[in-house]
Amino acid sequence: MNFYFACCGIFIFFLLICSCILQVGFDKLCTSILENKEIKSCSDAQQKSWATPYKGSLFYTNIYSAKSADWVNFFLWIVILGLLIVQKRKESEFRPLSASDPEWSTAENEPIVSSKSRQS
């Protein structure tokens, strides 16, 4: 179970880093595009004609979809981590008795009628 916690934690950590990088990059790109006074929003920029080597068609839609999918994936891994924690707590409620527990005794393992009384 600890292995699953470690894997889940590593996935969440890297997804958080990727989500933040994508979010910051997206915001910086939109800010730089909006410096042009003719463009009112970042989504409007994909409709404009771009310089010759660049094609801006659907750049906003694609980056926005990637950013949204990354955050959804991050929060789904948070849910998975929560389910692992609930599962771990439910497993820890029941522990079978062992010889080191004070409630455990060998008298419970002895037969009701001893074999010595049968022989006589």
C-alpha positions, 0 to 999 in steps of 0.5 A: 500500500505504501508503494501506491501512496508513493506512486500517487504522490509522485504523479500528483507532484509532477502533474502539479508542476506540469499544470503550473508550467502550462498555466503560466505559459498560457497566461504569458502568451495571452498577455503578449498577444494582448499587447497588440491593441487591435486584439481584444481577447486571446481567443480572438487572436486565433482568427487573425492572420499571422505572419508568414511562417506562423499559423495561429489557427486553433492555437487558443483552443488547443492550448486551452484544452491541454491546460484544462485536461491537465488540471482535470487529470491533477484533480482526479489523481487527488481523488485517487489519493483520497480513495487510497487514504480511505482504503488504508483507514478501513484496512487498519480497523480490523487486525486479527489477534496474535500471540502478543495481544493480551486478549489472546490465549491458548485456552481457546485452542484447547478442546472442550473435552480433553483427550486424557478423560476419553482414555480412562 
